[in-house]
Amino acid sequence: MGKYIQHPSVHRVVAALSAAGHTEDVIEFEETARSAEEAAKALGVEVGAIVKTLIFKLKSEVSNTPVAALVSGDRRCSTNTLSRLSGIEGKCIRPDADEVKTITGYSIGGVSPVGLPSTLTVLMDEMLNRYETVWAAAGHPHCVFPISFSALQRLTNATVSDQVSEPL
């Protein structure tokens, strides 16, 4: 096993995948795959087959609630729809890197859609369904894992919508 697969965040992803019966291996890259473009190039797949796990906060006078958006790598999150789709009132803001780590336990560039806190609302881009297999970060910028759209939806308990994303 490589040095990055030994990272505790990757172990957390592997444990979550194993608990759900997902048997695909985590793939480790020598080069970083912090962006969808880097991951797609390393894997030899279309950028759209990469899952971007983006964390936002819906801030109102009474709450500051984090949500996750799983977005196809060739699209951007439609942040103006997150409040309505999640049913959580608030203005959508991007937390800084420290807040993302506090919310998810993962560092930016390696935020995995699995192993997230069970209380986190997850919204999933219907556009990911264009691909038989999608690829998501496995807790570290050098590690990814393959998964089907339906398995990812089940594993994350995500609400799927075609309004989560918009063209770049």
N, C-alpha and C positions, 0 to 999 in steps of 0.2 A: 504494500500500500504506500501511496505517496504521502508527502508531508502535510498536505492540506487536508486530506481526508481524515487525518487524526485530530483535526480541530474540534473542540467541544460543540460548536454550532453545527458542524456537519454531522456529528454524532446525534444531535437532537433531531435533525431532519431524517436521518436514517432510521432512528427509533420510531418517529411518527409514521414514516412510510411502512416500516415493518409491521407496526401495530395495525395498520390498515390492510395488510396483506399485499402490499405493493412490492414486487420482487425485482424490479429493474435496479441496476447498479447506479450509484453516483459516479459521474465521470469527472476526472480531475484534469485540468489544463495546466501546462507549464506557464503559459502566459495568462494574464488576468482576463476575465470576462465580465468586467464591471458594467458594461453597457450591452444593450440588445445587439448592437452591431458587432461588437467584439465576440460575443457568444455565438452569433450566427456564423461569423467567419470561421471561428475555431471548429464549429460543428459541421460546416458545409451545408447549412440549411438556410431557408428564407428567414429574413428578420422577423416576419410576422409570426413565425413558429416559436418565437421566444416570448416567455411570459415575463412582463415587467410587474413586479409587486411593489406598488406605490402606496405610501402611507400618507394620509391626510388627517386633519382635525376639523371637525365641524364645531365651530365656536359660537356660542350664544351667550346671552346674559346669565343663564343658569347652568350651562354645561360647556365642556370642552372635550368632545367625544372623538376618539380616533376611529378611523375606518380604513380598510385596505381595498385597493382597486387592483384587480389582476387584468392587465391590459396587453393586447397584442403588441409586439415589438415594433411594428410598422405604423402604429397609431399613437395618439396622445390621449390622455385621460380627459374626458369631458367633465371638468370639475364642477360646472354649473348644474349638473344633474345629480351629484352625489347625495345631497340632502334629501331630495325627493325620492330617489331610488332606495335610500337606506331608511327613510322614515324618521330621520334624526334632524331636528331643526338646527340651523347654524350656518354661518359663513364658512366656506371651505378655505382652509389655509394649509400651507406646507410646513410641517415641523422641521426643525433643524436636525442635523445628524445625531446629536446627543439624544434628542427626543425620540427619534426613530428607534435608536438602540434601546431606550427605556421602554418604549411601547412594545417592541417586537422581540428584543433580545438579540437581534441581528444588526450588523453594521451595514450601512448603505453600500451597495455593490454586491451584497450577498444576501439580501433580504429574501427569504424563502416564503412561498405561500403556505407551506405546511409547518406545523410546529408553532403556529401563532397562538396567542392567548385565545381560549375558547369564547371569551366575551367580546372579541373584536368582530365587528360586522365586516363581512367580505362581499364585495361586488365583483362580478366576473364578466369580462368582455365577451359577448357572443361571437365576435370576429375570430376568436381563438379556435372556434369550431371548424374553421376552414382546413385545419390540419389534423391528420390522423394521430400524430404525435406532436406534443408541444414540449418545450424545454424550459425548466425553471431553475432559479438559483437554489443551491443546496446549502445555504448558510455561510458560504465563503465566496469571495470573488473569483476563485479558481475552480469552483465546483458547481456542477449542474446535474439535473436528473431528468429523464424522459418520463412522460405520463400522457395518457389520453385526456381529451377534454372532459369526458364524462367522469373519469376517475378523479381528476383534479376538482371538479365541482363537488363530487361526493365527499372527498377528503377535506375540503375547506368549508363545506356547508355554505357555499357561496350562492348568492342570488345572481342569476344570469340575466343580462340585458344587452340589447343592441345599442343602448344609449350610454353605456359606460365610457365609450371612446368615440373619437372623431378622427378624420384624416389629419395627418401631419401638415 
